[in-house]
Amino acid sequence: MHQSMLFIKHKALPGKREEVRRVWETHLMPSIQERQVHDAYFYCYDGGDPNTIRVFQRYADGADAQAFMQGPAYEAYVAAVTPLLAHPPEIHAATVAWAKDKAAPVSETA
């Protein structure tokens, strides 16, 4: 079984990054916390651009990512977040070829 990854870049309209996060917290965070398909999930602010959010997701099975992105929580998120974004999210899929993973779970509130 190969782990699959998604790298997602959201470009918020100027000054809307925190609103994008609130939409994510409302529509996706609860679903992500409940689902066991994510081996890892990181919601990150870009260090060089105050309007960019980068998301990293790791799945044990590649089909899980498609199922998640076709679910009702993701559809509600897209409908709510689209007016806050400069353009649609950039989504890049990858397959893990090698990894070292000793990270402990991190949770931070802004």
N, C-alpha and C positions, 0 to 999 in steps of 0.2 A: 504494500500500500504506500503510495506517495503522498506526502503532505502537499497541499496546494496553498498558495498565498494570493492575497489581493493587496495591491498598493493603490490607494485612492487619493487623489488630490482634489480638494474643493477650493475654489477661488471665490471667496465671498466678495460681494460689492463692498466698496470702501466703508469701513466702520460697521459692517454687519457681521463680523466674525462671531461675536458673542451671541447674536441672535441665531446664527446657524447652529451654534453649540446647544442652545436651549431647545431648538427644534429636534436635534439629534437626541438630547437627553429625554425629551418627551416621547418620541416615536421609536427610537432604536435601542437606547441603552437598556430599558427593561427587558426587551426581547433578547438582547445579547447576553444579559446576566442570567436569564432563565435557560437559554439553549446551551447544550453541552458540546455542540459541533465546533465551536471556536476553541482551538488550543491556545491561542493568544489573540489579543485585540488591543491595539494601541491607538488612541485618538490624540493626535499631536498638533501643536501649533508650530508652524514653520518659523525657525529662528531668524530668517532673513526677510520675511514678508509678513506684515501684520494682518494681511487679509487671506492668508493661505493656511489651510488645514490639511494635514497629511494623516491618512489612516492606514494602518497595517493590520491585516487579518490573516491568521493561519488556521487552516482547516485540516483535520485528519483525512478527509475524503474530498476530492475535487467537486463532487456533485453537491456537497453541502452548500457551497458558495452560491451556486445557481438557485438552489431551493430557497435560501435566505433572501436573495435579491428578487425573488418572484412572490414573496409572501406579503400579506396585508400590511405588516408594520413597515416594510421598506416602501411599499407603494404610498402609504400615508406620508412617510418621511419625504419622499420625492415631491409629492404635491405641495407640501408645506415649505420645503426648503428652496425650491426652484426660483421663486421671486427674489431670494436673497443672494443668489449666485450670479457671478459675472458670465459664466458659461457652464454647461453640464459638467459633472465630475469626470475627471480622467481616471479610468480604471484599467489597471494593468495586472494581468494574471501571471503567476510564476509557479514553478514546481521546485521544491527544495532539492538541491543536489548535495548539499552538505550544510551542517549547522552545528554550532556549539550553543547550547541553551541551558544556562544556569540561573536565569533571571527569576527573581521572586515577583509575585504579583504587585503591581503598583496602582494605587488609586489616589487621585488628587482632585480636589475641587477648586475651581478658580474663584 
